[in-house]
Amino acid sequence: MKKWFSILLAAGLLAACSEDIQNEAQPETNEEPQEETAGEESAFPVTVTDATGEDITIEEQPEAIVSMIPSNTEIAYALGLDEEIVGVSDFDNYPEAALEVEKIGGLEFNVEKIISLQPDVVLAHDSNAGAAEGLQQIKDAGIPVVVIENATDFEQVYDTIEMIGQVTGTTGEAEQIVADMQAGFDEIAEKASAISEEDRKQVLVDVSGLPEVYVAGNNTFMQEMLDLINADNVAADQEGFVMLSEEEIVSRNPETVVLTYGEFVEDPVGQWMSHGGFSEVAAVQNEDLHVVPSDPVNRSGPRLVEGTQALAEAIYPDVFAE
């Protein structure tokens, strides 16, 4: 596997096929229940059950937050927590404000740095599970660590947004983001309803590029996006992200190929077009290859709607292109 593809995986940009870990958001409060509106602070302390099955209690609304993965960071910014975010991973690049925040490392994070930032909560991720000792050191310093599950579908993303909203006292904002995402997906699905069974495209989503072509299979955001826009994934019989041989790709014969790594390599479409082994592939013969931005189709956050729209415009330009 090429180095940059490994970096994508390490950054948490590609959703892995991990065990399903059910998160339960269980708010507990010592105050009488009260009606909340968007933007209103939720009652604290708040207790949630994170992806490890551990109950985490946040005593007061966090004023300093460290996010350990780009998807958590994008959600936090969407929740309006710009001023509260004091540390992010080395891979965080959206929104632009995240580029100016203190960096705490990647999967090999800097424990001392995180502790020195004195966060009120650390938003970790399933992908950090291999660094349990480092997470425990942060906990031993008295800092709550909430491990967010590795979402592989839209519903799990909604759960993630709502959990981060609960932990940070932005439940109203979280509910609004979820509602906006659902409305966005509904709008895309409405346009896709015009695509007949006869017109459905056979699509391959290449997430790595030559020579080792890794493709998106089942239980990935790309699979759910393709289902939503009435396109067929030629790798739907595979689980997660898998490498397909040249022969397998030719035998699956996709009509359309979508490339999600264009910002990392030079002329990805040209590489496919000039690769002799793919000369008989329908997408190559018809020059039906398209580059879409990587992050919006891979990160488990609000931009998944944007990513789905980009995928739809690439595959069905006559239906979706504005």
HELIX and SHEET records of a PDB file:
HELIX    1   1 LYS A    3  ALA A   10  1                                   8    
HELIX    2   2 PRO A   70  ALA A   78  1                                   9    
HELIX    3   3 GLU A   96  GLU A  100  5                                   5    
HELIX    4   4 VAL A  111  SER A  116  1                                   6    
HELIX    5   5 ASP A  126  ALA A  131  5                                   6    
HELIX    6   6 ALA A  132  ASP A  140  1                                   9    
HELIX    7   7 PHE A  154  THR A  168  1                                  15    
HELIX    8   8 THR A  171  ALA A  192  1                                  22    
HELIX    9   9 GLU A  197  ASP A  199  5                                   3    
HELIX   10  10 PHE A  221  LEU A  228  1                                   8    
HELIX   11  11 GLU A  246  ARG A  252  1                                   7    
HELIX   12  12 PRO A  268  SER A  274  1                                   7    
HELIX   13  13 GLY A  276  PHE A  278  5                                   3    
HELIX   14  14 ALA A  282  GLN A  285  1                                   4    
HELIX   15  15 SER A  294  ASN A  298  1                                   5    
HELIX   16  16 LEU A  304  ILE A  315  1                                  12    
HELIX   17  17 PRO A  317  PHE A  320  1                                   4    
SHEET    1   A 2 VAL A  46  THR A  49  0                                        
SHEET    2   A 2 ASP A  55  ILE A  58 -1                                        
SHEET    1   B 5 GLU A 102  LYS A 103  0                                        
SHEET    2   B 5 ILE A  85  VAL A  88  1                                        
SHEET    3   B 5 ILE A  65  SER A  67  1                                        
SHEET    4   B 5 VAL A 121  HIS A 125  1                                        
SHEET    5   B 5 VAL A 145  ILE A 148  1                                        
SHEET    1   C 4 ASP A 232  ASN A 233  0                                        
SHEET    2   C 4 GLN A 202  ASP A 206  1                                        
SHEET    3   C 4 THR A 256  LEU A 259  1                                        
SHEET    4   C 4 LEU A 289  VAL A 291  1                                        
SHEET    1   D 2 VAL A 213  ALA A 216  0                                        
SHEET    2   D 2 PHE A 241  LEU A 244 -1                                        
END                                                                             
